Amino acid sequence: MKKILLVLILAVIGTVAAKAQTVYSVNYKSDADVKVYVTNTKSDADLVVYKCSTKSDATDNKGLWYFTNYKSDAKKKIYFVDWKSDADIVVYFTTTKSDAGWRNRSKMHKML
């Protein structure tokens, strides 16, 4: 019974860790998991993103991103495109943590 409980706990922890929004900005589009366009208008965004100062704050798929210094530490490698039509998702960066979140839930799977 204790082994089953331990396995379940580890599975839950692994699921949460797998969804952590640690990102790394790559220099080449071909290296990216997700192509991102940054808009200056919140209403145009698929996702409102808040840049976290610590990795532990960047949890789940809620628009709380922590930019890592190393590609190997990132859950997602992103490339910033110049044109909205080239993007997988459109993001708006906010300075307010509570504003972060998906506006277009149909694209949530892109950041899983």
Secondary structure, 3 states (H helix, E strand, C coil): CHHHHHHHHHHHHHHHHHCCCEEEECCCHHHCCEEEEECCCHHHCCEEEEECCCHHHCCCCCCEEEECCCHHHCCEEEEECCCHHHCCEEEEEECCHHHCEECCHHHHHHHC
